[in-house]
């Protein structure tokens, strides 16, 4: 098993604690991404009761329900530049620390690979940052967050061109409206390998249907806040198992005593009831092929 989407946040789980967690869960390798906020708190009880409805309706093809949840989703990023997660407001780091990921990957290349995080609306030139960090051993892809970093997907064109040229996958967490244009990059760069995070949220149904038709578009199934078993099943059905990647979005919401609890994600993966070939594809082979491992 490969966890294709995990944020390195040692204030919640140390690297040693993560390796132990991986060993206990049977995870052979994890793709690390820098943290983009201070450590997230656990959800309050009232929020935990709302979350299942949010997940259900944000991935619904019923337009009225989806529109309401998409509006709620888009409203979590405030004009102040903070993200509001059920009343707890967090600063968004304009340029996440790629070097700490690169150092960790170099320390344990047998267990980790890494994504470099770029932000075309931030203080560092994204193409230069991608080239600088991707030159480090074990770095396999590029990550961007149009939603929380508040930029239109079109601003990723220069980085997308570089990724297409180099064969690097581009992992994108979509926002709403111009921050959620999931067609723009695949149509402009036909050889670009693009992964939409969290089953294509906030346009999951449309993104997964689109992924089935486009050879270069994939989705990951990460985050217990964004993807439940119903959404994961829907993604596999609509996009196809050859287009889906196992991931967690750890360590958030499942960290305790210097461990990341993979149990929720392993149970959800098992509950998909995939045949052996599809289980291998979603569990690790798709990511191995996309990342060139």
Secondary structure, DSSP 8 states (H G I E B T S, - for coil): -EEEEEEE-TTTS-HHHHHHHHHHHT--EEEEEE--BS------HHHHHHHHHHHHHHT-S-HHHHHHHHHHHHTTB-TTSEEEETTEEEEB-SS--HHHHHHHHHHTTTTEEEEEE--TTSSS-HHHHHHHHHTSTTEEEEEE-TTTTT--GGGGHHHHHHHHHHT-EEEE---SGGGG-TTHHHHH-TT--EEESGGGTTSHHHHHHHHHH-TTEEEE---TTT--HHHHHHHHHHH-GGGEE----BTTTSEETTEE--HHHHHHHHHT---HHHHHIIIIIHHHHHHT-
